[in-house]
């Protein structure tokens, strides 16, 4: 296993550590005695996991460590970290938590995208998935929302609503592209 892939695996292993600190911090908030050190550890673990994302890709390209395992695990680790943070920060009892509707929207969009990819793969051999501008904006705003919640900045809705809007738009855009690809494929038959 290459060092780049080991960093990706580390990122995956850090996800439950982040969840533990975040959930225990939420319980401490619920009990009326917030243990701020737990929140800071959750933030630290999340940042460490995020940093491994930057380094694993760089190392893989720079030192020729691109591997099938890394190519498969990297997007799983990326999406797993972000989705887990959104879900955890929606269901925990932090003072400023992400709204449940936000987590449901992000999960639904990602589920539709994965389902669409499976359908495309089984209906014909060609699967073309390209990131969209709305998808990139959604991911960036989702990260901002996670950071906003972790740093307990008031008025979380100021970032949750735009992130939710771009998440919805990107989901609709991916569905439209998928339907267009299916239609184009059927026209050739």
NORTA-V547604 format. One record per run of one state. SS is the DSSP state (2 for helix, 1 for strand, 0 for the rest). FROM is the first residue (numbers start at 1). TO is the last residue. If there is no record, write none. Layout:
[[SS & FROM & TO] [SS & FROM & TO]]
This chain:
[[0 & 1 & 2] [2 & 3 & 30] [0 & 31 & 35] [2 & 36 & 62] [0 & 63 & 67] [2 & 68 & 91] [0 & 92 & 99] [2 & 100 & 123] [0 & 124 & 132] [2 & 133 & 150] [0 & 151 & 156] [2 & 157 & 188] [0 & 189 & 189]]
